[in-house]
Amino acid sequence: MDETMTLLARRASPAFAASWLEDLLNGSGITILRNLDEEWQNAGKTMRKYADQNVSMTDCLNFLVLKREKIRDVFGFDHHFESAGFRLWKAT
């Protein structure tokens, strides 16, 4: 969600991004998956694993949640998800 907020703020406006987040959090029917304490503890290991690819902390935490939830398909811009073994539906 944080990267989506950043993208929306840059491409539209911070006000638009804030409104989008408020709408999302107020009953959009979307389930927000949060990182567990264990995933925060393992994020450093994940970051080291992909150090040669300059993977962000956000991506590392996302990899761990996706694995926990057995989610294989990811919609996004970031090729790092393919490197981590996910099927990327590339946004254009």
CYANA upper distance limits for C-alpha pairs under 8 A (distance plus 0.5 A):
  1 MET  CA      5 MET  CA      6.64
  2 ASP  CA      6 THR  CA      6.75
  3 GLU  CA      7 LEU  CA      6.66
  4 THR  CA      8 LEU  CA      6.59
  5 MET  CA      9 ALA  CA      6.54
  5 MET  CA     17 ALA  CA      6.00
  5 MET  CA     18 ALA  CA      8.12
  5 MET  CA     21 LEU  CA      7.94
  6 THR  CA     10 ARG  CA      6.70
  6 THR  CA     17 ALA  CA      8.18
  7 LEU  CA     11 ARG  CA      6.50
  8 LEU  CA     12 ALA  CA      5.93
  8 LEU  CA     13 SER  CA      7.04
  8 LEU  CA     14 PRO  CA      7.78
  8 LEU  CA     16 PHE  CA      7.61
  8 LEU  CA     17 ALA  CA      5.72
  9 ALA  CA     13 SER  CA      4.83
  9 ALA  CA     14 PRO  CA      4.71
  9 ALA  CA     15 ALA  CA      7.85
  9 ALA  CA     16 PHE  CA      7.28
  9 ALA  CA     17 ALA  CA      5.66
 10 ARG  CA     14 PRO  CA      7.77
 12 ALA  CA     16 PHE  CA      6.91
 12 ALA  CA     17 ALA  CA      8.01
 13 SER  CA     17 ALA  CA      6.82
 14 PRO  CA     18 ALA  CA      6.61
 15 ALA  CA     19 SER  CA      6.71
 16 PHE  CA     20 TRP  CA      6.62
 17 ALA  CA     21 LEU  CA      6.76
 18 ALA  CA     22 GLU  CA      6.75
 19 SER  CA     23 ASP  CA      6.67
 20 TRP  CA     24 LEU  CA      6.64
 21 LEU  CA     25 LEU  CA      6.62
 22 GLU  CA     26 ASN  CA      6.58
 23 ASP  CA     27 GLY  CA      7.65
 23 ASP  CA     28 SER  CA      7.18
 24 LEU  CA     28 SER  CA      5.69
 24 LEU  CA     30 ILE  CA      7.75
 33 LEU  CA     65 VAL  CA      7.80
 34 ARG  CA     65 VAL  CA      8.04
 35 ASN  CA     39 GLU  CA      6.48
 35 ASN  CA     40 TRP  CA      7.35
 35 ASN  CA     61 LEU  CA      7.48
 35 ASN  CA     65 VAL  CA      6.82
 36 LEU  CA     40 TRP  CA      7.12
 37 ASP  CA     41 GLN  CA      6.84
 38 GLU  CA     42 ASN  CA      6.72
 39 GLU  CA     43 ALA  CA      6.43
 39 GLU  CA     61 LEU  CA      7.19
 39 GLU  CA     64 LEU  CA      6.69
 39 GLU  CA     65 VAL  CA      8.01
 40 TRP  CA     44 GLY  CA      8.30
 40 TRP  CA     61 LEU  CA      7.49
 42 ASN  CA     46 THR  CA      6.93
 43 ALA  CA     47 MET  CA      6.59
 43 ALA  CA     57 MET  CA      7.60
 43 ALA  CA     60 CYS  CA      6.26
 43 ALA  CA     61 LEU  CA      6.37
 43 ALA  CA     64 LEU  CA      8.15
 44 GLY  CA     48 ARG  CA      6.71
 45 LYS  CA     49 LYS  CA      6.70
 46 THR  CA     50 TYR  CA      6.99
 46 THR  CA     60 CYS  CA      6.35
 47 MET  CA     51 ALA  CA      6.31
 47 MET  CA     55 VAL  CA      7.05
 47 MET  CA     56 SER  CA      7.90
 47 MET  CA     57 MET  CA      7.29
 47 MET  CA     60 CYS  CA      6.55
 50 TYR  CA     54 ASN  CA      7.31
 50 TYR  CA     55 VAL  CA      6.61
 51 ALA  CA     55 VAL  CA      7.01
 53 GLN  CA     80 HIS  CA      8.07
 55 VAL  CA     59 ASP  CA      6.91
 55 VAL  CA     60 CYS  CA      7.51
 55 VAL  CA     80 HIS  CA      7.33
 56 SER  CA     60 CYS  CA      6.87
 57 MET  CA     61 LEU  CA      6.70
 58 THR  CA     62 ASN  CA      6.63
 59 ASP  CA     63 PHE  CA      6.58
 59 ASP  CA     80 HIS  CA      8.26
 59 ASP  CA     81 PHE  CA      8.33
 60 CYS  CA     64 LEU  CA      7.00
 61 LEU  CA     65 VAL  CA      6.93
 62 ASN  CA     66 LEU  CA      6.51
 63 PHE  CA     67 LYS  CA      6.63
 63 PHE  CA     81 PHE  CA      7.97
 63 PHE  CA     84 ALA  CA      7.82
 64 LEU  CA     68 ARG  CA      6.66
 65 VAL  CA     69 GLU  CA      6.62
 66 LEU  CA     70 LYS  CA      6.39
 66 LEU  CA     71 ILE  CA      5.49
 66 LEU  CA     72 ARG  CA      7.68
 67 LYS  CA     71 ILE  CA      6.73
 67 LYS  CA     72 ARG  CA      8.27
 72 ARG  CA     85 GLY  CA      8.45
 72 ARG  CA     86 PHE  CA      5.60
 72 ARG  CA     87 ARG  CA      6.44
 73 ASP  CA     86 PHE  CA      6.43
 73 ASP  CA     87 ARG  CA      5.22
 73 ASP  CA     88 LEU  CA      6.47
 73 ASP  CA     89 TRP  CA      7.54
 74 VAL  CA     81 PHE  CA      7.97
 74 VAL  CA     86 PHE  CA      7.22
 74 VAL  CA     87 ARG  CA      6.54
 74 VAL  CA     88 LEU  CA      5.39
 74 VAL  CA     89 TRP  CA      6.36
 75 PHE  CA     88 LEU  CA      6.32
 75 PHE  CA     89 TRP  CA      5.08
 75 PHE  CA     90 LYS  CA      6.50
 75 PHE  CA     91 ALA  CA      7.09
 76 GLY  CA     88 LEU  CA      7.27
 76 GLY  CA     89 TRP  CA      6.83
 76 GLY  CA     90 LYS  CA      5.89
 76 GLY  CA     91 ALA  CA      5.75
 77 PHE  CA     90 LYS  CA      6.15
 77 PHE  CA     91 ALA  CA      5.93
 77 PHE  CA     92 THR  CA      7.93
 78 ASP  CA     90 LYS  CA      8.43
 79 HIS  CA     83 SER  CA      7.19
 79 HIS  CA     88 LEU  CA      7.89
 80 HIS  CA     84 ALA  CA      6.74
 81 PHE  CA     85 GLY  CA      6.99
 81 PHE  CA     86 PHE  CA      5.89
 81 PHE  CA     87 ARG  CA      7.80
 81 PHE  CA     88 LEU  CA      7.01
 82 GLU  CA     86 PHE  CA      5.43
 82 GLU  CA     87 ARG  CA      6.36
 82 GLU  CA     88 LEU  CA      6.44
